[in-house]
């Protein structure tokens, strides 16, 4: 895959950040969206 660089968007993980919680929230949103789209 190609990598695109953007000057207006910077995503950097912070030490001791909420990485696992962010991933959990993302999957929760994906599951909710999937359920809503199949109704």
N, C-alpha and C positions, 0 to 999 in steps of 0.2 A: 504493500500500500504506500501511497505517496504521503508525505508529511507537509502540511501547510503551516506556514508561520504567519502569525498575526501580531501586529504591534499593539492592538487595542485590547488584547485579552491575555492575561497572565494567570496561570493556574500553578500554584506551587504548594506542595504539602507542608504544613507546619509541624514542627516536632511536637509530639504529644497532642496532636490535633484530634479531631473527631472523625478520622477516616472510616473506621468500622461503622459508626453511626450513620455517616453519610451514605455508605454503601447500603446499609439496611433500609434507610429511608427511600433510596432510589428503587430498590427491589419492591418495597411496599407500594410505591407509586406505580410501578410497572404492572404489578399484580392487580391493583385496583383498576387501572386503565384497561387491562385485558378483560376483566370481568364486566366492566361497563360496555365495552365494545361488543361483547357477545350477547347482550340482552336484547 
